[in-house]
Amino acid sequence: KRNRPPRVHIEYEVQTYGASEKVSLPFVMGVLSDLSGKSEKEKKEMPDRDFSDVSMDNFGEFQKSIAPRAAFFTDNKLTGEGQMAVDLTFNSMDDFAPGKVAENVPATAKLLEARRELSDLLAYMGGKDKAQDVIDSLLSNPDLLKTLAAESKARNADPE
């Protein structure tokens, strides 16, 4: 089953019984590949599959239809202990960006959120010297930091 006419034609001359005749061969290429990885979407058996016409115009839809997935274990470099499970599904090319990958791994998502919050805090404190002094004194006093953390937990656990 051909999805569209070929764009490349190869022509050559053939001599048949002394007469010259031009023969045109269409150039059609098909690729057989399992690009879905460990996708959770059900796949047809190989003889029942159809060719898909993939171009830059419909690549996003094609990728979403196969939902490529990578599921594996990797060394936990965050804590240095054991391994952590990683399960990524790529519905678009944007999902391959480092930030998106980090958002989809729970352990790194927490770190990314903390980084965003610290960045927001830094932007909020810009030019406020007294606020910077308070933060510096808080960070240099571990006992005060623990006390504030305990108060914050108590306040969040006891809604009034």
C-alpha positions as MATLAB code, in Angstrom:
seq = 'KRNRPPRVHIEYEVQTYGASEKVSLPFVMGVLSDLSGKSEKEKKEMPDRDFSDVSMDNFGEFQKSIAPRAAFFTDNKLTGEGQMAVDLTFNSMDDFAPGKVAENVPATAKLLEARRELSDLLAYMGGKDKAQDVIDSLLSNPDLLKTLAAESKARNADPE';
ca = [
       0.000    0.000    0.000;
       1.569    3.276   -1.083;
       0.643    6.451    0.782;
       1.636    8.920   -1.936;
       3.333    8.881   -5.335;
       7.137    8.770   -5.273;
       8.959   12.076   -5.697;
      12.120   10.546   -7.167;
      12.053    8.679  -10.471;
      15.064    6.883  -11.874;
      15.038    6.505  -15.648;
      17.315    4.405  -17.801;
      17.398    3.211  -21.375;
      16.873   -0.423  -22.237;
      17.669   -2.009  -25.563;
      14.957   -4.512  -26.475;
      15.248   -6.208  -29.864;
      17.298   -3.311  -31.191;
      14.847   -0.625  -30.084;
      15.723    1.868  -27.375;
      13.129    2.218  -24.660;
      13.090    4.382  -21.496;
      12.099    2.635  -18.290;
      11.137    4.599  -15.171;
      11.691    3.146  -11.718;
      10.011    4.890   -8.791;
      12.213    5.337   -5.735;
      10.233    4.373   -2.653;
      11.855    3.718    0.694;
      10.318    1.932    3.640;
      11.825    1.617    7.098;
      10.909   -1.190    9.460;
      11.755   -0.295   13.013;
      10.316   -0.553   16.478;
      10.638    3.046   17.632;
       8.286    2.697   20.572;
      10.756    1.229   23.064;
       8.751   -0.126   25.988;
       5.521    1.583   24.957;
       2.399    0.562   26.821;
       0.291    0.910   23.667;
      -0.657   -2.375   22.040;
       1.130   -3.149   18.772;
      -0.158   -5.152   15.827;
       1.730   -8.230   14.698;
       4.384   -7.429   12.080;
       2.447   -8.802    9.035;
      -0.631   -6.763   10.041;
       1.165   -3.410   10.306;
       0.793   -0.680    7.695;
       3.444    1.757    6.537;
       3.122    5.235    8.010;
       3.860    8.307    5.957;
       6.081   10.348    8.274;
       7.174   13.872    7.404;
       8.206   16.938    9.337;
       4.593   18.127    9.139;
       3.104   15.108   10.914;
       6.037   13.864   13.005;
       4.485   15.113   16.264;
       1.258   13.203   15.650;
       3.218   10.098   14.649;
       5.338   10.255   17.803;
       2.265   10.690   19.977;
       0.579    7.717   18.288;
       3.417    5.325   19.155;
       4.172    6.901   22.577;
       7.829    5.862   22.836;
       8.752    4.929   26.388;
      11.987    4.257   28.243;
      11.801    2.361   31.536;
      15.001    1.394   33.306;
      16.990    1.467   36.541;
      20.016    3.693   36.971;
      22.506    4.421   39.727;
      21.114    6.969   42.170;
      23.654    9.783   41.880;
      21.498   12.068   44.054;
      21.920   10.124   47.293;
      24.692    7.788   46.189;
      22.716    4.817   47.472;
      21.375    1.992   45.306;
      19.413    2.482   42.145;
      16.364    4.466   41.141;
      13.629    3.595   38.674;
      13.148    5.881   35.685;
      10.014    5.692   33.531;
       9.759    8.236   30.711;
       7.141    8.525   27.967;
       7.910   10.870   25.084;
       4.725   12.298   23.549;
       6.527   15.127   21.746;
      10.046   16.202   20.865;
       9.900   18.701   23.748;
       9.819   15.742   26.156;
      13.473   15.021   25.262;
      14.649   18.373   26.691;
      16.710   18.025   29.896;
      14.227   20.101   31.910;
      11.270   17.949   30.823;
      13.176   14.743   31.596;
      13.992   16.137   35.056;
      10.306   16.993   35.618;
       9.285   13.418   34.791;
      11.678   11.732   37.243;
      10.221   12.224   40.746;
      13.574   12.572   42.536;
      14.880   15.244   40.171;
      11.472   16.948   39.933;
      11.722   17.825   43.642;
      15.192   19.306   43.118;
      13.999   21.245   40.085;
      11.076   22.675   42.064;
      13.418   23.668   44.910;
      15.684   25.366   42.376;
      12.743   27.320   40.940;
      11.647   28.396   44.421;
      15.178   29.541   45.295;
      15.355   31.443   42.014;
      12.020   33.129   42.805;
      13.289   33.989   46.293;
      16.456   35.480   44.822;
      14.405   37.607   42.414;
      12.120   38.719   45.264;
      15.073   39.669   47.469;
      16.887   41.615   44.759;
      18.100   44.905   46.255;
      16.747   44.197   49.753;
      19.898   44.163   51.898;
      18.138   43.542   55.225;
      16.334   40.510   53.816;
      19.685   39.178   52.610;
      21.132   39.648   56.116;
      18.196   37.743   57.670;
      18.635   34.845   55.231;
      22.409   34.767   55.847;
      21.931   34.664   59.634;
      19.303   31.946   59.269;
      21.590   29.800   57.120;
      24.545   30.269   59.479;
      22.507   29.161   62.541;
      21.441   25.482   62.175;
      19.470   25.506   65.463;
      17.352   28.457   64.342;
      16.824   26.785   60.966;
      15.573   23.568   62.652;
      13.249   25.547   64.921;
      11.722   27.422   61.975;
      11.326   24.180   60.019;
       9.547   22.528   62.967;
       7.222   25.535   63.352;
       6.444   25.473   59.642;
       5.593   21.754   59.772;
       3.386   22.270   62.822;
       1.582   25.169   61.154;
       0.994   23.166   57.951;
      -0.219   20.095   59.876;
      -2.620   22.035   62.128;
      -4.978   24.104   59.899;
      -7.053   26.588   61.882;
];
